[in-house]
């Protein structure tokens, strides 16, 4: 086995090995494909395909677990959480049954199927539901050990897998301790905390680039999001200038929030998040290309870590440009008018729930706060935060030139 093998194929073999050792293991499938050729051939009396019915699958698995079995349920990450959230919460987590949810095609790894298969909120759901352990291996080499560790738990668990192989940091079997971060690189200037295959790869690429600039970046791999290794993160917060988090997930509810929660009340430090922000493109692209387009890239990590490391050297973080300040202000007006907490620079006013009456309220707020008038005609042609901020800048330039 190598880190570059398909995570699904490595998992299938590990599950068959596990079932051979423990007769309580049953496989509940949702027409995922592959398990009927692996697990079902080896253990036909312990394989159950419920079809594309994820919510029902959670209830079936809960019933099996209540009767002494250890069910492994299989679906894509977005269907396991946002589609079957109620059953995951009530049937499984609330009663602490030993159901293992194996969620594949996580993040943007199934982006070629379209927006319905994006899974960028699943970790937020799992953390919010509570009661489930959550593991995200950085590569295929970690999967067998992670599976064994989760199998030994008395309660439910969530195992998040990608679709295709991604070059990982590990070569062959290595120690895996549930809930313990892995230090992949030493450094005393800044810490990069990463979760998931591409984020870990990008963190290491960024750290190598930073080293060439004379900046020492510590890299921590977080394979277990729940329970969280607060000790390793607090040590990093106290020993380096701050933390940059990298994840294949939206900024809300995932790794960045876990790090901020751990450090905030004990060792407050800068926590800069590199995560998916705003709408994700709909064009068919490669996994890494789409992730980079959505804001998660080695360059973004390097840039963020460079800014944070400057603090340790007695410098101040570079001030945002005038354009950045305008975008921040426009985003704050979006939040105020639309009464929402999460607004990215590429978020669209109407996609976020705006309507014509709210648009009038927003234009009035822009005039009062930023001192420029934006016509309705201009607004309706430029309705994202970034576009509207540019309209504000152009309006300011016009006022200045005419004055």
Secondary structure, 3 states (H helix, E strand, C coil): CCCCCCHHHHHHHHHHHHHHHCCCEEEEECCCCCCCCCHHHHCHHHEEECCCCHHHHHHHHHHHHHCCCEEEEEEEHHHHHHHCHHHHHHHHHCCCCCCEEEEECCECCCHHHCHHHCECCHHHHHHHHCCCEEEECCCHHHHHHHHHHHHCCCCCEEEECCCCCCCCCCCCCCCCCCCCCEEEECCCCEEEEEECHHHHHHHHHHHHHHHHCCCCEEEEECCEEECCCHHHHHHHHHHCCEEEEEEEEECCCCHHHHHHHHHHCCCCCEEEEEEECCCCCCCCCCHHHHHHHCCCCHHHHHHHHHHHHHHHCCCCCCCCCHHHHHHHHHHHHHHHHHCCCCCCCCCECCCCCCCHHHHHHHHHHHHHHHCCCCCHHHHHHCCEHHHHHHHHHHHHHHHHHHC
